[in-house]
Amino acid sequence: MESVSTTIDLIRHGEPVGGRRYRGQIDDPLSEKGWTQMCEAVGEHKPWQMLYSSTLSRCADFAHELSERHGLPLELDPRLMEIGFGEWEGRTAAELLEQDPDTLSRFWSDPVNHRPAGAEALTDFRDRVVGAWEEIIAREAGKHLLIVGHAGMMRMIISHVLMMPIEHMFRIQVPNAGITRIQVDGLGESALPRLIFHAGQL
């Protein structure tokens, strides 16, 4: 194994305007609380050499601010966007349960076969997120990176790193502004990725 080590911090966006709901690819900005959550999670730490972000404003706005504050290069990548939730987008869990009390339990238990109408297929979501992840790792080998993204994006990357079945990815809880660190030792097919910590702060 080649002696190169890449460290990737993943941070989920803070609370968006409108509070908790199945937002998916709706482009709501961060609320004041969401900005505070992210600023507190990161503090004045600046160990990164490069920033990547989802193109959605609840991620990109903070990534731009961090980039400008610390003079760090930033690349926005639409492949890092949240999974598309189809007809669930914009709706709260309570609204969905009122319509069908079992709809959420079916989805959490088997998101491959019980996704919402019009939602992005989990396999398609995996392909775009993991594709972006692998390209970033190859391009930025040996660096310390920060990726600003979404709960679903982070679940998919963690599932990929730990070789979990994708139908189990929603068993991973990802809090607003929670940080996950992954270290990848080596390059290419022989690389060894390791989960260092999850749902923490710096």
N, C-alpha and C positions, 0 to 999 in steps of 0.2 A: 504494500500500500504506500502510495506517495505521501510524503510528510507535509501535506498542506491541510490546514484546518480552516473551515469557514463557519462563522457564527452568524445565525440569523435570528433576530428578535421579531416576533409577530405581535402586533398590538391591534386589538379590536377597537373600533370607533366608540366614542362615548354616546350617551343618550341623544337621539335625534329629536328635533321638534316633532311633537305629536306623541311622544312617549312610546311605550312598548306595543308593538304590533308586528304582523308579518309584513315587513317592508319590502324585502326582496330588492328589486332594482328601482323602486321609487326613489327619487333623488331628494330626500329631505335633508336639510342641513343640520348641523349640530345645534342643540339647544345650549343655553348658557350653562346649564348643569353639565352637559356633555363636554363642553370646552374645559370646564373645571376638572372633570374626571380625567381627561387625557393629560392636561398640564400637570396634575398631581401625580399621575402614574409615571410620567417621564422625568419630572423635575428639571434639574439643570444638567442631567446626564447627557453626554454627547460622545459616546464611544464609537459611533457609526462612521463609516466612510462613504456610504451610499444609502439613499432612501428610495423605496419603491412604494407605490400606493395604488389602490383601486381608483378608478376615475370618478366614482360617486362622491359628491361634495362632503358627505359626513366623514370621509376619509381624506380626500384630496385637500380640503381646506386646512386641516391640521398639518398634513404633510408639507404643504407649501409654507405655512408659518414656521415650522421646525426647520425646513430647508433654509429659509431666509435668515432665521435667527442665528443659525450656526454655520452658514455658508456651505451647506452640504448639497451635493448634486441630487436631483430628484427625477425619477422617471415614473410617469403614470402608465398603467397597463390595464386595459379594459378586461383582460382575462382574469384579473383579481377581483372582479365584481362579485357581489353576493349571488347565490342561486336565485333564479327566477321562480317565484311562488305562484305564478298563474293567477287564478281567480281569488286566491287568498291575499294577494297584495293589498296593503292598506287596511286590512281587517285585524281586529284583536282576537285573542284566543276565546274570550267570552262570547263574541259575536259568532264565531265558528261553532262553539259548543251549543249555543242556543239553537242553531240550525240543525246540528247533528251531534248528539252527545258523544259519539264514538269516533268521530272523524279524526281527532288528534291522536288518540291512542292507536288507531290503525296506521297512521302515518309514522309515528315514532317507532312503532314495532317493525314496520316494513316499508320504509320510504321509497324503495325501488318500485314496488307494485301498487302503492297507495298514495302516489303523489297527487296534489291538487290538479284539477282540470286546467290545462294550459300551462302547467309548470314545466320547467326545464328538467329533462331526464337526469337522474343522478349520475349516470355513466357519462353523459355529455359534460356535466359540471366537473366531474373528476378529470376528464380529458383536458379541459381548458385550464383548470387550476394547476394540475400536476404538470402540464406542459409548460406553463409559465414558471413554476417553481424550479423545474429541472433546467430550464434555460438560464434563469437567474443564477442558480448555483454554479453552472458551468462558466458563465460570463464573469462572475464576481468571486471566483475561487480565491481563498486566502484572506478575504475581507470580513469585516463585521458590518452587517446590513440590518436595516429596519424595514419591515413591510407593514404598512398601515392598511388594514382590511376589515373583514367581516367575520362574524361567528362561523358561518358556513364554510367560508374559505379556510379559516384556521382549523376547523374540524377536519376538512378534507386533507389538508397538509399533514396534520398529526396522524390521521388514519393511514396515509401513505407511508409516512416515516416508520410507523409501528407495524405496518403490514396488516392492519385491521380490515375486515370486510367492510365495504362502504355502507352496507345496510346497518351497521352498528355505529356510524359516525355521530348520530344525534345523541348517543350516550355520553358524549363529551360536553360538559358545561363550559361555556365561554362567557365570562362577565364583561360588561361594558368597561372598556379601557384596561382589560386584563392583558397581561403580557406573557407570551410563551417564548422560550429560548430553545433553539435546536442547533446542535453542532454537527457539522458534516466533516469527517476526517477522510482524506483521500479524494480521488477524482474518478469520475465515470462509473462504470458498473461495479468497480471494487470499493466504491466509497461506502463508509459506514456512518449513517445518520443516527444521532442520539437525541432523545428528549431530555433536556437539562432541567427545565422547570416549566410549570404551566400555571396560568391564572395568577401571576404574581405582579409585583411592581419592581422597578429598578432601585 
